[in-house]
């Protein structure tokens, strides 16, 4: 059996890059495009939701979501994602990657549409329905993380594996960009048809009734890319590594990979060799992979605190430095347009290029170097924003602030945001790979929840009278940015727990070759013992 496995898996490791690899990147990547679109499009419309559903007559500023509602709308999808990562990660190792892959996609399609159709007669009922669908949307998105990473790593050859997994994740950048561009198009179209005065001129008339359609359209369009790739996901064969190493059907693995790679792979007859294997969280797992799991989970946790704080609340940061005009000087449609334009520019100039720098260089300079470099520069730029924060708030210096802020995004993506996704799919045994990736990514989403809920309160003005309506006084944007800098330093330190997988096969990294060798030695010793000659008495 060991011989067959090595033959099939070696064929995968040394396979030339083929059209099928690119097809797999697109199929898995469109899931990630949808994930990012769905998770981040809500930040484009939270201000609009406040204007529509929480308008207060006579208030100097437009309505805003109350603190608990804003935290729920921004964070509930992450709670769902965390649950989905753990559940579908475990299920992917139990049932196989392919069987679970279609479930996650259908869930995303149904819940995207459900989010846009959120119904009710009161603001509370609309927000409750929206949060319900966004939780289950997050649950489906959660499954996409471990399954996409595991499928891509198990299909790839060892020479370009890092670039292929990173390319799937890089589709997240296009998802964020796509959300911004679509929101710009929709807001311009509605503005041309239903223009209205600014809030300070006409508080009620500044939010036209048709504005309610905008956020629903933006949220629902996330179902399209997921629905388009469902058929192709169902056509993908199960990965050879799962079939051979977990399902123990090497003949099927050889047949599947012969078709995919268009190479003849001979399957040898099955034998009855039984391999002793340790379980998840057994003493042996903890001694071999315990520190690795701590490293992948902690670095992802720390990164996502900083990454999601920045991404979800960039509209607040842009407003704080005056890049987006005060809310009362705009109507509702203009505000959506300005926020979407700012997010699109950041995505175009820093987020998307950062991902693709990682794709280009990850198999040349390695995962470890990129992750260390990313955390280092994120720390540098975060402190460069925070320490002279008063300097950046002056009108003449705003462009400099936005440039430095963009660089923190660039080095998040040409850095730990990509590598924390790649590495857990490479360093654990096949039978735990999806589960361990799910645990690592769930730790990341716990960080995102800390970022989404924590930053909302922390970034409020120290003076309660200047804080947003309903919020207690916070520590201010300056101190929040300093805190995120410290978080990045911790991420830099924990990176030293993570091994380098560049240029090595998955079996070499996970220690499965040693397990095979150990089993072979045990069988040899057992065979010698059973066939020993007994001396005559």
N, C-alpha and C positions, 0 to 999 in steps of 0.2 A: 504493500500500500504506500509506503514511504516513497518508493521509486516512482509510482504513478504521480503522486502529488508533486514531487520535485519536477517531474517532466512537464506537467501542466503549468505549474507556477513559474518554472524557469522560462517557459515559452512566453508567458505574460511579461516577465521581468525584462526580457531582451527583445520583445516585439518592437518593430519599427512603428513610429507614429503614423497612424492611418486615419482615413476619413471617419471610421467608427469612433475613434477617440473624440474627434471634434463634435460628432453627433451627440455623444454622451455628455460632453461639456454643455452643449446647448440645452439638452433635455433637463439635466440637473440644474443648469444655470437659470433657466426660465422660472424655476421654483424660487430661486433666490432673488430674482428680479421682483417677483410677486411679494416675497417676504418683506423686502425693503420698502417697496411701494406701500404695502398695507401698514407696516409698522410706523413709517415716518410721515405718511400723508396726513395723519391726524394733527401733526404739529402745524400744518398749513391752515387748518380750519378751526382750531380751538378758539381763536379770537372771534371768528365769525359766529360760532356757537354761542359765545357769551353775548354778542350783540343781539342775536335773534331771540334767545330764550331767557336772558337775564337782564333785560333792559329795565332801568329804574327811572321813572318820570322825574324830571328836574335835576338829575345827576349831571355833574360837570363833565364826566367822562362816559364813554359808551359802556354798556354792560359787559361784565367779565364773568367767566365761570367761577363759582365759589370754590375756595381751596379744596374741599373734599371732592367736589365734582371734577375739577381740573386734574387732581391726582388720580382719580378713578379712570377718567377717559384716557389719560396718558399712560397709566401704569397697568390697567387691567389686562391688556394684551400681553404684557410681559409676564404676568402671573400665569396666564394660559400657556405661553411659550415655555416657561420653566417646567410646568407639569407635562407638556407634550414632549419635551426633550427627554425627560426621564422615562416616561411611559413608552414612547415609540422607539427610543434607543434600546430599551430592554426587549421590546417586542421584535425589533429588527434582528436581534441575536437569537430569539426563540423561533420565529416563523420564517426568517429569511428576509433579505433586504427588499426584494421585488414585491412580495405579497403586501407589505405594509406601505410601500411607496405610493400606490394609487389612493389609499385611504386618506393620507395627509392632504393630497392635492384636492380631492373632492370636498373635503372639509373646508379648505381655504376658499374654494369657489362659492359654496353655499353661504358661508358666513360673511364673505365680502358683500354679497347681494343683500343678505339679512341686515348688515350694518347700515347700508344705504336706505333700506326700507323701514328703519326704526320708526315705530308708530307711537301714538299716544296723544292725549288731549292736554297734558300738562308738561312743562319742562322736565319735571322729575321722571315721568313715565318714558319720555323720549330718551333721556340720558340713561335710564335703567336698561331699556331695550338695547341701546347702542352698546353699553358696557357688556351686556349678556352676549351679544354676537361677537364683540371684539375679544372676549375671553376665549370663546371656542375657535375664533379665527387664529388667535395666538396658539391654541392647543395644536391646530393643524400645522402652523408654521414651525412650531417646536419640533415636530417629527421630521421636518425637512432637513434640519441641521445635521443630526447624526447620520441619517440615511444617505443624503447627498454626498457628504464627505466620505463615508465608508464605501459607497458604490464607486465613487471616482478613484479612491485610492486603490481599490481592489481590481479595477479595470486597467490601471495605468502601468506603464513600464517604469523601471526604477530610475532611468535617466531623466525623465521629464515629469515624474509623479508630482513633485511640488508645484510645478507650473500649472498642471492640469487641475489640481484641487484648488489652487489659488484662483484660477480662471473662473471656476464655478462660483466661488465666493465674490469675485470681482463684479459679477452681475448685480450684486447688491448696490454698487455705485450707480449703475445704469437705472436701477429701480428708484433710488433717491432722486436722480436727475429726471427720470420720466415723470415722477410725481410732481416735481416743480414745474416742468414744462407744460404738463397737462393742466395744472392749476392756473398757469399764466394764460393759456389759450381760453379756458372756460371763463375766467374772470374778465378777460378783454371782451369776449363775445357778449357776456351779460351786461358789461358796462356800456357797450355800444348801444344795446337795446333798452336797458333800464337805468340810465344814468340818474344820479340823485345828488342833492347838496351835501356838503360835509356835516358831521354831527353837530358842530358848534352853531351852524346856521339853522338846521332843522333836525333835532334829535331823533324824532320818530321817522321822518321821511328819508333819513340817511341810510336806513336799512330797508330796502324794497322787499315786499313779500316774496319775490322770485329768488331772493338770496338763499332761501331755504333749499332750493333745488341744487345749488352749487355744491355744498358739502356732500350731499347725497350722491351726486354724479361722480365727484372726485373719489369718494370711498368705494363705490360700486365698480368702477372701471378696473379695480385691482383683480376682479374675477377673470377678466379676459385672458391675460397671458397664461394663467394657470389652466384654464379650460382648454386652451389651444394645444397644450403639451400632454394632456391626459392620455390620448391614444398612443403616443410614442413611448410614454413611460410604461404602459402595459405591454408593449412589444419588446422591451428590453429583456434579455435572458437574466436569470439569477447570476450573481458573480461566481466565478470559478472557485475563488478562495472559500466562499461560504459553502458551496456545493461539495468541495473536496475536503476541507478541514473541519467543517461543523456538521454538515449533513452526511459526510463520509461516502459520497457517491462520486468517485473519481471518474468513472466511465461517462457519467452525465457531464461532469465538468470539462472533460476532454472534448466531448461532442459539441458542447456549447461554444467553447473557445475556438474549436476548429472552424466553425461557421463565422464567428466574429472576426478572428484574425486572418481568416482565409489561408490557414496553414494546417497541414495534416498533423494532428497530435494523436499518437498511438496510445490507447488505453490498455493497461495490462489487466489480467484477470484479478478479481477481488480475492483478498486473503482474509483470514480470520484474526489477524493481529489486532489486539485491543490495546490501545494506548492509554496509560494512566494519565489523567489530566487533573490539575488542581482547579478548585472553584474560585469564583469571584470573592474577594475579601478573605480568602484562606490565608494562612500564615505564609505559604509560598508566594501567593499573589502579592501580598504586602511587602515581602522581602525583595521580590523581583521588580514590582511596578508601583509600590505604594508611594514612593517619593515622586515618581513620574506623574502619577495621578494628582498628587498634591500640587506639583508644579504647573500642570496644564490647567487645573481648576482655579488655583489662586491667581495666576497671571490673567486668565480670562475674566475673573471676578473684578480684579483691580482695573483692568483696561476698560471694562464696560461701565464702571462708575463714571470715569472721565468721558468716555466716548458718547454715551447716551445723554449725559448731562449737557454736553455741548450741542448735540444734534437736536434734541427735543426743545431746547430752550434758546436756540440761536436767535429766534425772533425777539426774545426778551433782551438778549445781549445787544442785538442791533438797535433796539429801541433805546436801551440805556446809553449807548454812545451816540445816539441821534442819527443812525444810518437809515432808520425807518422813522418818518415824521410822527409827532404825537397823534394818538388815535383820534382825538376830537377834531383834528384838522382834515380828516378823510371820511369818506363814506365807507360802508361795509365792503363793497366790491373793490374799491381802491386799496383797502387794507390787505385783502386777500392777494391782490396782484403784487403789492410791494413785498409782502412776506415771501411769496412764491419766487419772485425775482431774486431776492437775496439768497434764498436756499439754492436756487438753480446756479447762481454765479459761484457760490462756494463749492457746490458739487462739481461743476464744470472745470474750475480752476485748480481744485486741490483733491477732492474726494476721489473722483474717477482716475486721474493720473496716478494717485498714490497706489491704488489697487494694481494698476497695470505695471508700475515699476516693480512691485513684488513679483508679479507673474514673470516678468522678464529676467529677474535676477535671483529668484529663490533657489534655483538649482545650480547657480554659479557661486554665490557667496554663502549660501546655507540659511537655514531657518533661524538658528541661534543668533547669528550676527545681525540679521534684519530686525529681530525682536529687541535685542539690546539697544541697537541704534534708534529704533522707533521710540522706545520708552525714554531714552536719553534726550532726544530732541523735543519730544512732547513736554518733558519737564522744563527744558530750557525756554521754550516758547511760552509755556504757561506762566512761568515766573516773569518773563519779559513783558507779558500783558498785565500781570497782577501788581508787580512792585511799583511801576510808575503809572498806576491806573488813572490817577487824576489827569496826568498828561494826555492820555488817550481820549478823555472825554471832551477835550477842546475840539471845536469844529474843524480846525485846520489839520488835526492829527488823526482824524477818523479813518482815512484811507490806510494809514500805517497800522492802525489797530486791526482792521479787516484783513490786511495782508498777513500779519502775524497769526491771527486767529485761523486763517486758511492754512498756514504752515503746520499748525497743530493737527489739523485734519489730514494733511498730506502725510505726515509722519505717523499718524495712527494707522493709516491704510498701507503706507509703505513701511510697515512695522507690525506691531502686535495684533492689530485688528485682523490681519490676514493670517499671520503665523499661528495664532491661538486656535484658528479653525483648522489649519492644515495638520499640525503636529499630532493631536489626539487620534487622528485617523491613520497614523503610521506606526505608532510605537507600542500598541497593545495587541495581544493575541486575537486571532480572527473570531474566536467564540465570545470575546468580551468587547470587541472593537466598537460596535455600535453603542453598547451600554456605557462604556467609558467615555466615548465622545459625548453621549447624552449627559453624563454627570458633569463633564467639564463645561459644556455649553450651558447647562442649567446653572452652574456657579456663575457663569457670565451674566445670565439673565437676572440672577439675584443681585449682581452688581448694577445691572440696568435699572432694577426696581429701586435700589438705594439711590442711584443717580436721578431717576425720574421723580421720586417722591421727595428725596432729601434736598435736591438742588432747588426745587420749587419753593421750599420754605427758606432755605439758607440764603438764597440770593436776594431776598427781600431787603429793603432799606433798613438800616439800624434804627432809624427814626420811624416809630409806628405810624405816625401821621402821614408819612410819605410812602408807606408800603401799599401794595395793592389792596383793594377792598376785601375785608374779611380775613386778611393774613396777619399773623403776629409779626413783630419786628424780627428781621433775620440778622445775618452777619455781613450782608452787603455783597455785591458782585466781586469786589476786590479780594476779600477774605475767602470767598468761595473758590475763586481761581487759584489762590495760594494753596488751599486745601487739596484741590485737584492735582496740583504740582507735586505735593507730598505723596499722594496716591500713586502717581507715575513713578516716583523714586522706589516705592515698595515693589511695584511691578518689575522694575529693572532688577532688583535684588532676587526676587523669586524666579526669574528667568533661569538662574543658575541651576535650578532643580531639573530642568527639561533637557533631555539628550538631543543630539544632532542626528537627524535621520537622512541627511543628504547622501545620495548615491548608494544607499543600502537597500536591500530587499526588505519587504514587510516582515518576512519570517526571521530574517537576521535581527531586525530591530526588536521584535516581540519575544525573541528567544524560542520560537517554535522549532527552529532548526535544532537547537540543543535538546529540546524535548524529544524530537524524532531520533536524534543520535543516542540519547539516554535510553529510549525504548529499544533501539536496535541492539545496544550493548547488553541490556537486561535479557533480551531474547536470545542473544548469542551465548550468554553465560548459562541461561536456563537450558539451552540446547546442548551445550557441552556437558552440563551436569547430568542430564538425562541419558546421554550416550557414553558416559565414562565407563571404562572397563573395571570390573570388580575383581580384585586379586583372589586367586583360589586359596582356600584355607587348607 
